């Protein structure tokens, strides 16, 4: 099943942070969970062994995150945040009036924002896709997942300065 990979823009800091997480999970994380599983296995009957089942669940989550990180890093474009030219693009901070409420958010990947409190909207989300390429002052609308049409006006586009 061939799919076109979605390229994700990342800052160098975000890429390094994610690569570090991948390295940790692929080595130390796997070793620790294997020890927990082995320890729980030694306790006996696996059918009623809560520790064993919890460790196996945790192992599944670690392996899923490893796959996610590998895919993200393989299909990423690393660089500086684009300098704002007043046009909405991945890696810019947007201020917009959405359904009458002013909101400020980052367009791109949650992985870019790291520990920032800033909301992040993907370029593939209904809102992100609707405003991508718009300029300050442009108005549009998009259809929310519930079918409701939501009006949007872009009031500001700024360069992402990181945390």
C-alpha positions as CSV (number, residue, x, y, z in Angstrom):
1,X,0.0,0.0,0.0
2,X,1.9,3.1,-1.2
3,X,1.1,6.4,0.3
4,X,2.6,9.8,-0.3
5,X,4.5,10.8,2.8
6,X,3.6,14.1,4.3
7,X,6.6,16.3,4.7
8,X,6.7,17.9,8.2
9,X,8.7,21.1,8.7
10,X,10.8,21.0,11.9
11,X,13.2,23.4,13.5
12,X,16.7,22.0,14.2
13,X,15.9,22.1,17.9
14,X,12.7,20.1,17.4
15,X,14.5,17.6,15.2
16,X,17.3,17.1,17.7
17,X,14.8,16.7,20.6
18,X,12.8,14.1,18.6
19,X,15.9,12.2,17.5
20,X,17.0,12.2,21.2
21,X,13.7,10.8,22.2
22,X,13.9,8.1,19.5
23,X,17.4,7.2,20.6
24,X,16.3,6.9,24.3
25,X,13.2,4.8,23.5
26,X,15.2,2.5,21.1
27,X,17.8,1.8,23.7
28,X,17.2,2.5,27.3
29,X,13.4,2.5,26.9
30,X,13.3,-1.0,25.3
31,X,15.8,-2.4,27.8
32,X,13.8,-1.1,30.8
33,X,10.5,-2.5,29.6
34,X,12.1,-5.8,28.7
35,X,13.4,-6.1,32.3
36,X,9.9,-5.2,33.7
37,X,8.3,-7.9,31.5
38,X,10.9,-10.5,32.5
39,X,10.5,-9.6,36.2
40,X,6.7,-9.8,35.9
41,X,6.9,-13.1,34.0
42,X,8.9,-14.6,36.8
43,X,6.0,-14.0,39.2
44,X,4.1,-16.9,37.6
45,X,0.7,-17.2,36.0
46,X,0.5,-14.7,33.2
47,X,-3.3,-14.8,32.9
48,X,-3.8,-12.9,36.2
49,X,-0.5,-11.1,36.3
50,X,-1.4,-7.3,36.2
51,X,2.2,-6.2,36.2
52,X,2.9,-8.4,33.2
53,X,-0.1,-7.0,31.2
54,X,0.7,-3.4,32.2
55,X,4.3,-3.9,31.0
56,X,3.2,-5.4,27.7
57,X,0.8,-2.5,27.2
58,X,3.7,-0.1,27.9
59,X,5.9,-2.0,25.5
60,X,3.3,-1.6,22.8
61,X,3.1,2.2,23.4
62,X,6.9,2.5,23.2
63,X,7.0,0.6,20.0
64,X,4.2,2.7,18.5
65,X,6.0,5.9,19.5
66,X,9.3,4.6,18.0
67,X,7.5,3.9,14.7
68,X,5.9,7.4,14.8
69,X,9.2,9.1,15.4
70,X,11.0,7.2,12.7
71,X,8.4,8.1,10.2
72,X,8.3,11.8,11.3
73,X,12.0,12.2,11.2
74,X,12.4,10.4,7.9
75,X,9.8,12.7,6.3
76,X,10.8,16.0,7.8
77,X,12.3,19.1,6.4
78,X,14.7,20.8,8.9
79,X,15.3,24.5,8.8
80,X,14.7,27.8,10.4
81,X,11.2,29.1,10.9
82,X,10.1,31.0,7.7
83,X,10.4,34.7,8.1
84,X,6.9,36.1,8.1
85,X,5.9,37.9,4.9
86,X,2.3,38.3,6.1
87,X,1.4,35.0,4.4
88,X,0.1,32.0,6.3
89,X,2.6,29.1,5.9
90,X,3.8,26.2,8.0
91,X,6.0,27.5,10.9
92,X,4.3,30.8,11.3
93,X,2.2,32.1,14.3
94,X,-1.2,33.2,13.2
95,X,-3.7,35.5,14.9
96,X,-7.1,35.1,13.5
97,X,-10.7,35.8,14.4
98,X,-12.4,32.4,14.3
99,X,-16.2,32.3,14.7
100,X,-16.0,35.7,16.4
101,X,-13.2,34.8,18.8
102,X,-9.6,36.0,18.4
103,X,-7.1,33.1,18.7
104,X,-3.3,32.9,18.3
105,X,-1.8,29.6,17.2
106,X,1.1,28.0,15.3
107,X,0.6,26.4,11.9
108,X,2.6,23.2,11.6
109,X,3.3,20.1,13.7
110,X,2.7,19.7,17.4
111,X,6.3,18.5,17.5
112,X,7.6,22.0,16.5
113,X,6.1,23.6,19.6
114,X,7.6,21.3,22.1
115,X,6.6,22.5,25.6
116,X,5.1,25.8,24.3
117,X,1.6,26.6,25.6
118,X,0.7,27.7,22.0
119,X,-2.1,25.8,20.3
120,X,-0.9,24.1,17.1
121,X,-3.0,23.5,14.0
122,X,-1.8,21.1,11.3
123,X,-1.7,22.3,7.7
124,X,-3.9,19.3,6.9
125,X,-6.6,20.2,9.5
126,X,-9.7,21.9,8.1
127,X,-8.7,25.2,9.6
128,X,-5.0,24.9,8.6
129,X,-5.9,23.9,5.0
130,X,-8.4,26.8,4.7
131,X,-6.0,29.5,5.8
132,X,-2.8,28.3,4.2
133,X,-1.6,30.9,1.7
134,X,-3.9,33.7,3.0
135,X,-2.6,37.1,3.9
136,X,-3.3,39.4,6.8
137,X,-6.9,40.8,6.3
138,X,-8.0,37.8,4.1
139,X,-11.3,36.1,5.1
140,X,-12.5,32.6,4.4
141,X,-14.5,29.9,6.0
142,X,-14.1,26.2,6.5
143,X,-16.3,23.2,7.3
144,X,-15.8,21.8,10.7
145,X,-16.0,18.0,11.3
146,X,-19.5,18.5,12.6
147,X,-20.5,20.0,9.3
148,X,-20.8,23.6,10.6
149,X,-19.4,26.4,8.4
150,X,-16.9,28.5,10.4
151,X,-15.8,32.0,9.4
152,X,-12.1,33.0,9.7
153,X,-10.3,36.3,9.3
154,X,-6.5,36.3,9.4
155,X,-5.4,39.4,11.5
156,X,-1.7,38.6,12.0
157,X,1.1,36.4,10.8
158,X,4.4,36.3,12.7
159,X,7.7,34.4,12.5
160,X,7.8,31.5,15.0
161,X,10.4,32.4,17.5
162,X,10.5,29.1,19.3
163,X,9.4,28.4,22.9
